[in-house]
Amino acid sequence: MANEKKLFLLDAYALIFRGYYAFIKNPRINSKGMDTSAIMGFTNSLIDLINREKPDYLAVAFDKGGSAERSDLFPDYKANRSETPEAIKIAVPYIHQLLEAMHIPIIEKAGFEADDIIGTLSKQAERQGFDVYMVTPDKDFAQLVSPHIFMYRPSRMGNGIEIWGVPEVQEKFEIERPEQVIDFLGMMGDSVDNIPGLPGVGEKTAKKFLAQYGSMEKLLESTHELKGKLKEKIEANKELGLLSKKLARIILDVPVTFDAKNYALEKPDLEKVSVIFQELEFRRLTERFQKLFSDTAVKTDSPKPSLKNEVAQPFDLFHQPGAGELPVNDTYKTLSTT
């Protein structure tokens, strides 16, 4: 029997950037001249998820000031990111307001990234008997996948959503265990986060090394078996390889606590949501939202849909997430993380 205890955790900034770039060729500008693309993209994605999966437990995780630990380890971590588009800076406070009006928990912790918050909560919820779905396009999350933790990847280019379990991660990265994704990212690096990796090692070589050695540490212990320039490069950069693996590892001991009752999806404040939508001039979204929540409660007695690859909904988050740091805003009510 399928597990009815399902928790959905959304990677806010990845979805916000993705929503913004989905409209990059045709930005959504309202009569006030405001670019609402990022807000519309994120909200469409959220409503699609609620409509499709009927979740009982859901929360949205935000970065708050970036990763203090990774920046201490490597000051150039994410230093290559470009300036955040103004439309996204404007979007974040509105998205906070919408989530609060929808009674959806916002989880953030100063000095930690959403990856780390989602990773910590996922493992806690798994121990409490939940199946957890990490809603994100970010491949880094694949390291967290287990028999009860899944990646829920938004639709792209007309394709349906993708659910990555252990078999999908094994196939995608050509590895035996999902945790080897950490070694994979450490070896080849990550240009998005400015993780350097091992010089001369790309995706193909990283997969080859993992098939042969199984981990970064075993590779570095076996450099005498390598040849030529690659051997020289790896032997000269062993510390860089180990540092890159540390940077790629998602932190699992963020000071946040999963208490199921605080993550239960409640009926939204329809009036407050409608007021925000009216200000943004989201007429169609208002209709969709009111139709979705026209019942007296979010929970329903109808059968839960099965989680599988499906035909994409009308809105398609097709673009890779952008880059840049978002401003920290402390004025919005968030779920207690202590």
MIVEX-369500 format. One record per residue (C-alpha): residue number from 0; residue in three letters; x, y, z. Coordinates in Angstrom, 3 decimals, decimal comma, padded with zeros to 6 digits. Example, Ala and Ser with C-alpha at 12.3 -4.5 7.8 and 13.67 -1.06 7.14 Angstrom:
<rs>
[0 'ALA' [012,300 -004,500 007,800]]
[1 'SER' [013,670 -001,060 007,140]]
</rs>
This chain:
<rs>
[0 'MET' [000,000 000,000 000,000]]
[1 'ALA' [001,259 003,463 -000,881]]
[2 'ASN' [002,420 005,636 001,985]]
[3 'GLU' [-000,215 008,313 002,682]]
[4 'LYS' [002,256 010,367 004,747]]
[5 'LYS' [003,784 012,506 001,995]]
[6 'LEU' [005,733 015,700 002,597]]
[7 'PHE' [006,571 018,129 -000,225]]
[8 'LEU' [009,470 020,549 000,335]]
[9 'LEU' [009,946 023,302 -002,266]]
[10 'ASP' [013,302 024,871 -003,127]]
[11 'ALA' [012,020 028,451 -003,340]]
[12 'TYR' [014,792 030,330 -005,117]]
[13 'ALA' [015,441 027,618 -007,704]]
[14 'LEU' [011,747 027,678 -008,625]]
[15 'ILE' [011,576 031,489 -008,559]]
[16 'PHE' [014,504 031,827 -010,956]]
[17 'ARG' [013,119 029,064 -013,131]]
[18 'GLY' [009,740 030,784 -013,286]]
[19 'TYR' [011,348 034,104 -014,170]]
[20 'TYR' [013,349 032,660 -017,055]]
[21 'ALA' [010,351 030,725 -018,339]]
[22 'PHE' [008,933 034,113 -019,357]]
[23 'ILE' [012,232 035,739 -020,362]]
[24 'LYS' [011,232 036,119 -024,040]]
[25 'ASN' [007,786 037,412 -023,159]]
[26 'PRO' [007,895 039,032 -019,697]]
[27 'ARG' [004,619 039,475 -017,841]]
[28 'ILE' [004,319 043,233 -017,296]]
[29 'ASN' [001,201 044,590 -015,613]]
[30 'SER' [-000,421 047,993 -016,141]]
[31 'LYS' [001,815 049,544 -013,456]]
[32 'GLY' [004,903 048,543 -015,420]]
[33 'MET' [005,854 045,835 -012,917]]
[34 'ASP' [007,506 042,659 -014,190]]
[35 'THR' [005,523 039,895 -012,476]]
[36 'SER' [007,129 036,984 -014,343]]
[37 'ALA' [008,904 035,448 -011,342]]
[38 'ILE' [005,828 035,670 -009,121]]
[39 'MET' [003,580 034,216 -011,789]]
[40 'GLY' [006,015 031,421 -012,610]]
[41 'PHE' [006,488 030,374 -008,994]]
[42 'THR' [002,787 030,614 -008,161]]
[43 'ASN' [001,778 028,643 -011,240]]
[44 'SER' [004,251 025,946 -010,242]]
[45 'LEU' [002,882 025,842 -006,697]]
[46 'ILE' [-000,762 025,697 -007,782]]
[47 'ASP' [000,030 022,975 -010,323]]
[48 'LEU' [001,670 020,922 -007,583]]
[49 'ILE' [-001,241 021,300 -005,177]]
[50 'ASN' [-003,761 020,521 -007,908]]
[51 'ARG' [-001,866 017,467 -009,143]]
[52 'GLU' [-000,715 015,882 -005,888]]
[53 'LYS' [-003,228 017,093 -003,262]]
[54 'PRO' [-000,487 017,198 -000,602]]
[55 'ASP' [-001,338 016,995 003,074]]
[56 'TYR' [002,067 018,307 004,175]]
[57 'LEU' [004,014 021,038 002,396]]
[58 'ALA' [006,547 023,793 003,092]]
[59 'VAL' [008,756 026,202 001,154]]
[60 'ALA' [012,440 026,642 002,032]]
[61 'PHE' [014,348 029,860 001,369]]
[62 'ASP' [018,049 030,689 001,554]]
[63 'LYS' [018,831 033,327 004,150]]
[64 'GLY' [022,166 035,013 003,677]]
[65 'GLY' [023,870 032,107 001,944]]
[66 'SER' [025,966 029,322 003,448]]
[67 'ALA' [028,251 030,620 006,181]]
[68 'GLU' [030,039 027,273 006,480]]
[69 'ARG' [030,836 026,964 002,769]]
[70 'SER' [031,907 030,603 002,498]]
[71 'ASP' [034,284 030,087 005,435]]
[72 'LEU' [035,744 027,006 003,746]]
[73 'PHE' [036,023 028,666 000,332]]
[74 'PRO' [035,559 032,462 000,102]]
[75 'ASP' [034,981 032,201 -003,660]]
[76 'TYR' [031,972 029,909 -003,193]]
[77 'LYS' [029,241 031,277 -005,515]]
[78 'ALA' [031,428 034,331 -006,148]]
[79 'ASN' [030,866 034,017 -009,891]]
[80 'ARG' [027,132 034,677 -009,678]]
[81 'SER' [025,753 037,653 -011,533]]
[82 'GLU' [023,533 040,348 -010,090]]
[83 'THR' [020,015 039,189 -009,330]]
[84 'PRO' [017,463 040,559 -011,835]]
[85 'GLU' [015,424 043,391 -010,353]]
[86 'ALA' [012,182 041,549 -011,120]]
[87 'ILE' [013,256 038,720 -008,818]]
[88 'LYS' [014,222 041,102 -006,014]]
[89 'ILE' [010,741 042,619 -006,287]]
[90 'ALA' [009,107 039,190 -006,468]]
[91 'VAL' [010,401 037,719 -003,210]]
[92 'PRO' [008,345 039,869 -000,777]]
[93 'TYR' [005,181 039,202 -002,791]]
[94 'ILE' [005,858 035,457 -002,761]]
[95 'HIS' [006,320 035,602 001,010]]
[96 'GLN' [002,976 037,387 001,322]]
[97 'LEU' [001,240 034,862 -000,923]]
[98 'LEU' [002,629 031,904 001,017]]
[99 'GLU' [001,518 033,436 004,299]]
[100 'ALA' [-001,960 034,105 002,913]]
[101 'MET' [-002,072 030,502 001,700]]
[102 'HIS' [-000,998 029,318 005,172]]
[103 'ILE' [002,009 027,513 003,716]]
[104 'PRO' [005,001 027,332 006,086]]
[105 'ILE' [008,105 029,293 005,117]]
[106 'ILE' [011,318 027,733 006,417]]
[107 'GLU' [014,552 029,702 006,533]]
[108 'LYS' [017,573 029,814 008,819]]
[109 'ALA' [020,285 032,453 008,789]]
[110 'GLY' [023,568 031,149 007,407]]
[111 'PHE' [022,076 028,133 005,631]]
[112 'GLU' [020,918 027,425 002,101]]
[113 'ALA' [017,555 025,929 001,193]]
[114 'ASP' [019,416 022,760 000,142]]
[115 'ASP' [020,603 022,235 003,706]]
[116 'ILE' [017,207 022,997 005,244]]
[117 'ILE' [015,440 020,615 002,868]]
[118 'GLY' [018,096 017,954 003,432]]
[119 'THR' [017,794 018,167 007,211]]
[120 'LEU' [013,986 018,147 007,210]]
[121 'SER' [013,850 015,321 004,656]]
[122 'LYS' [015,948 013,022 006,806]]
[123 'GLN' [013,967 013,895 009,940]]
[124 'ALA' [010,636 013,294 008,199]]
[125 'GLU' [011,890 010,026 006,720]]
[126 'ARG' [012,660 008,787 010,232]]
[127 'GLN' [009,073 009,655 011,185]]
[128 'GLY' [007,669 007,432 008,441]]
[129 'PHE' [007,112 010,034 005,708]]
[130 'ASP' [007,797 009,804 002,009]]
[131 'VAL' [009,463 013,106 001,124]]
[132 'TYR' [009,397 014,848 -002,265]]
[133 'MET' [012,018 017,561 -002,787]]
[134 'VAL' [010,542 019,916 -005,395]]
[135 'THR' [013,550 021,277 -007,247]]
[136 'PRO' [015,367 021,124 -010,590]]
[137 'ASP' [018,744 021,168 -008,807]]
[138 'LYS' [020,766 017,998 -009,431]]
[139 'ASP' [022,648 018,453 -006,134]]
[140 'PHE' [019,621 017,081 -004,279]]
[141 'ALA' [020,143 013,671 -005,892]]
[142 'GLN' [022,642 012,891 -003,120]]
[143 'LEU' [019,736 012,810 -000,630]]
[144 'VAL' [017,566 010,321 -002,509]]
[145 'SER' [016,671 007,147 -000,619]]
[146 'PRO' [013,857 004,578 -000,661]]
[147 'HIS' [011,657 007,242 001,000]]
[148 'ILE' [013,157 010,512 -000,275]]
[149 'PHE' [012,608 011,544 -003,890]]
[150 'MET' [013,431 014,409 -006,229]]
[151 'TYR' [010,313 015,945 -007,789]]
[152 'ARG' [011,606 017,771 -010,847]]
[153 'PRO' [009,324 020,356 -012,509]]
[154 'SER' [008,256 019,868 -016,109]]
[155 'ARG' [010,575 021,196 -018,788]]
[156 'MET' [010,292 021,774 -022,541]]
[157 'GLY' [006,885 020,121 -022,726]]
[158 'ASN' [007,946 017,029 -020,814]]
[159 'GLY' [006,087 015,885 -017,725]]
[160 'ILE' [007,360 016,057 -014,183]]
[161 'GLU' [010,122 013,648 -013,269]]
[162 'ILE' [010,315 011,673 -010,044]]
[163 'TRP' [013,841 010,564 -009,236]]
[164 'GLY' [014,120 007,648 -006,843]]
[165 'VAL' [017,173 005,507 -006,190]]
[166 'PRO' [017,050 003,686 -009,579]]
[167 'GLU' [016,793 006,960 -011,527]]
[168 'VAL' [019,760 008,472 -009,673]]
[169 'GLN' [021,807 005,323 -010,192]]
[170 'GLU' [021,078 005,436 -013,919]]
[171 'LYS' [021,531 009,194 -014,358]]
[172 'PHE' [024,921 009,376 -012,629]]
[173 'GLU' [026,049 005,793 -013,335]]
[174 'ILE' [026,688 005,123 -009,653]]
[175 'GLU' [025,804 002,452 -007,104]]
[176 'ARG' [024,555 004,708 -004,296]]
[177 'PRO' [022,954 008,190 -004,334]]
[178 'GLU' [025,464 009,521 -001,807]]
[179 'GLN' [028,141 009,092 -004,490]]
[180 'VAL' [026,620 012,163 -006,153]]
[181 'ILE' [028,698 014,118 -003,614]]
[182 'ASP' [031,879 012,543 -004,994]]
[183 'PHE' [030,658 013,095 -008,557]]
[184 'LEU' [030,110 016,821 -007,969]]
[185 'GLY' [033,358 017,103 -006,024]]
[186 'MET' [035,340 015,550 -008,870]]
[187 'MET' [033,862 017,483 -011,784]]
[188 'GLY' [033,031 020,673 -009,893]]
[189 'ASP' [029,951 022,847 -010,329]]
[190 'SER' [030,153 026,073 -012,314]]
[191 'VAL' [026,819 027,311 -010,937]]
[192 'ASP' [028,108 027,283 -007,341]]
[193 'ASN' [031,746 027,924 -008,313]]
[194 'ILE' [032,909 024,611 -006,847]]
[195 'PRO' [036,307 024,064 -008,502]]
[196 'GLY' [036,490 020,262 -008,669]]
[197 'LEU' [039,568 018,397 -009,900]]
[198 'PRO' [041,338 020,050 -012,869]]
[199 'GLY' [040,838 018,083 -016,055]]
[200 'VAL' [037,925 016,039 -014,715]]
[201 'GLY' [034,553 016,431 -016,423]]
[202 'GLU' [031,332 014,447 -016,254]]
[203 'LYS' [032,572 011,497 -018,302]]
[204 'THR' [035,831 011,143 -016,360]]
[205 'ALA' [034,073 011,538 -012,992]]
[206 'LYS' [031,723 008,679 -013,866]]
[207 'LYS' [034,691 006,562 -014,952]]
[208 'PHE' [036,542 007,239 -011,696]]
[209 'LEU' [033,487 006,429 -009,579]]
[210 'ALA' [032,982 003,162 -011,421]]
[211 'GLN' [036,613 002,269 -010,787]]
[212 'TYR' [037,290 003,711 -007,326]]
[213 'GLY' [033,900 004,456 -005,765]]
[214 'SER' [034,806 007,692 -003,985]]
[215 'MET' [036,982 010,793 -004,057]]
[216 'GLU' [039,147 009,457 -001,245]]
[217 'LYS' [039,809 006,124 -002,968]]
[218 'LEU' [040,695 007,948 -006,182]]
[219 'LEU' [043,186 010,181 -004,391]]
[220 'GLU' [044,736 007,138 -002,704]]
[221 'SER' [045,198 005,492 -006,106]]
[222 'THR' [046,736 008,239 -008,234]]
[223 'HIS' [049,770 006,011 -008,851]]
[224 'GLU' [047,482 004,051 -011,193]]
[225 'LEU' [046,777 007,123 -013,336]]
[226 'LYS' [048,849 008,293 -016,276]]
[227 'GLY' [050,006 011,424 -018,029]]
[228 'LYS' [048,902 014,997 -017,458]]
[229 'LEU' [045,707 013,976 -015,665]]
[230 'LYS' [047,747 012,119 -013,042]]
[231 'GLU' [049,906 015,206 -012,521]]
[232 'LYS' [046,894 017,505 -012,218]]
[233 'ILE' [045,070 015,303 -009,713]]
[234 'GLU' [048,155 014,664 -007,582]]
[235 'ALA' [048,814 018,405 -007,447]]
[236 'ASN' [045,220 019,193 -006,426]]
[237 'LYS' [044,257 016,540 -003,878]]
[238 'GLU' [043,318 019,121 -001,248]]
[239 'LEU' [041,203 020,974 -003,798]]
[240 'GLY' [039,347 017,745 -004,565]]
[241 'LEU' [038,597 017,091 -000,901]]
[242 'LEU' [037,506 020,710 -000,434]]
[243 'SER' [035,211 020,457 -003,457]]
[244 'LYS' [033,567 017,369 -002,000]]
[245 'LYS' [032,942 019,212 001,278]]
[246 'LEU' [031,380 022,106 -000,611]]
[247 'ALA' [029,124 019,753 -002,594]]
[248 'ARG' [027,833 017,897 000,469]]
[249 'ILE' [024,397 019,044 001,646]]
[250 'ILE' [024,401 019,792 005,379]]
[251 'LEU' [022,053 017,549 007,372]]
[252 'ASP' [022,249 019,077 010,842]]
[253 'VAL' [020,691 022,510 010,337]]
[254 'PRO' [018,985 023,616 013,594]]
[255 'VAL' [015,439 023,064 012,309]]
[256 'THR' [012,888 020,536 013,532]]
[257 'PHE' [010,261 018,633 011,591]]
[258 'ASP' [007,000 018,535 013,548]]
[259 'ALA' [004,311 017,172 011,235]]
[260 'LYS' [001,483 019,281 012,637]]
[261 'ASN' [003,343 022,466 011,681]]
[262 'TYR' [003,647 021,334 008,073]]
[263 'ALA' [000,044 020,305 007,459]]
[264 'LEU' [-001,452 022,129 004,479]]
[265 'GLU' [-004,394 024,216 005,640]]
[266 'LYS' [-007,161 026,026 003,807]]
[267 'PRO' [-005,813 029,355 002,539]]
[268 'ASP' [-007,211 032,776 003,308]]
[269 'LEU' [-008,997 033,161 -000,018]]
[270 'GLU' [-009,728 036,843 000,496]]
[271 'LYS' [-006,109 037,778 001,252]]
[272 'VAL' [-004,806 035,760 -001,683]]
[273 'SER' [-007,370 037,352 -004,002]]
[274 'VAL' [-006,361 040,844 -002,879]]
[275 'ILE' [-002,701 040,130 -003,674]]
[276 'PHE' [-003,614 038,617 -007,038]]
[277 'GLN' [-005,727 041,672 -007,843]]
[278 'GLU' [-002,836 043,991 -007,023]]
[279 'LEU' [-000,593 041,964 -009,324]]
[280 'GLU' [-003,364 041,747 -011,969]]
[281 'PHE' [-003,319 037,934 -012,025]]
[282 'ARG' [-006,838 037,416 -013,359]]
[283 'ARG' [-006,453 033,884 -014,680]]
[284 'LEU' [-004,508 032,802 -011,624]]
[285 'THR' [-007,292 034,165 -009,453]]
[286 'GLU' [-009,796 031,996 -011,307]]
[287 'ARG' [-007,574 028,915 -011,075]]
[288 'PHE' [-006,922 029,463 -007,395]]
[289 'GLN' [-010,561 030,006 -006,487]]
[290 'LYS' [-011,569 026,897 -008,431]]
[291 'LEU' [-008,875 024,807 -006,751]]
[292 'PHE' [-009,843 025,881 -003,245]]
[293 'SER' [-013,593 026,212 -003,735]]
[294 'ASP' [-014,231 023,335 -001,317]]
[295 'THR' [-014,413 023,950 002,401]]
[296 'ALA' [-011,069 022,246 003,042]]
[297 'VAL' [-007,837 021,431 001,277]]
[298 'LYS' [-007,961 017,754 002,203]]
[299 'THR' [-010,249 015,582 000,164]]
[300 'ASP' [-011,736 012,106 000,365]]
[301 'SER' [-010,983 011,446 -003,282]]
[302 'PRO' [-008,120 009,041 -004,004]]
[303 'LYS' [-004,634 010,488 -003,986]]
[304 'PRO' [-003,029 010,611 -007,422]]
[305 'SER' [-000,057 008,350 -007,991]]
[306 'LEU' [003,308 010,055 -008,246]]
[307 'LYS' [004,761 009,270 -011,635]]
[308 'ASN' [005,879 010,923 -014,839]]
[309 'GLU' [002,851 012,734 -016,223]]
[310 'VAL' [001,856 014,947 -019,112]]
[311 'ALA' [003,000 018,476 -018,434]]
[312 'GLN' [000,514 021,022 -017,175]]
[313 'PRO' [-000,101 024,162 -019,260]]
[314 'PHE' [002,687 026,007 -017,448]]
[315 'ASP' [006,153 024,666 -018,222]]
[316 'LEU' [009,130 025,639 -016,110]]
[317 'PHE' [011,600 024,944 -018,857]]
[318 'HIS' [014,608 027,109 -018,168]]
[319 'GLN' [017,545 026,267 -015,944]]
[320 'PRO' [017,585 028,317 -012,720]]
[321 'GLY' [019,430 031,606 -012,875]]
[322 'ALA' [022,112 032,753 -010,519]]
[323 'GLY' [022,666 035,518 -008,021]]
[324 'GLU' [022,124 036,260 -004,364]]
[325 'LEU' [018,720 037,357 -003,177]]
[326 'PRO' [018,210 040,016 -000,526]]
[327 'VAL' [017,431 038,883 002,987]]
[328 'ASN' [014,110 040,153 004,304]]
[329 'ASP' [013,232 039,674 007,957]]
[330 'THR' [009,777 041,242 007,935]]
[331 'TYR' [007,760 038,126 007,157]]
[332 'LYS' [006,390 035,587 009,556]]
[333 'THR' [008,100 032,225 009,250]]
[334 'LEU' [007,713 028,880 010,949]]
[335 'SER' [009,849 028,607 014,063]]
[336 'THR' [013,096 026,779 013,310]]
[337 'THR' [014,216 026,253 016,869]]
</rs>
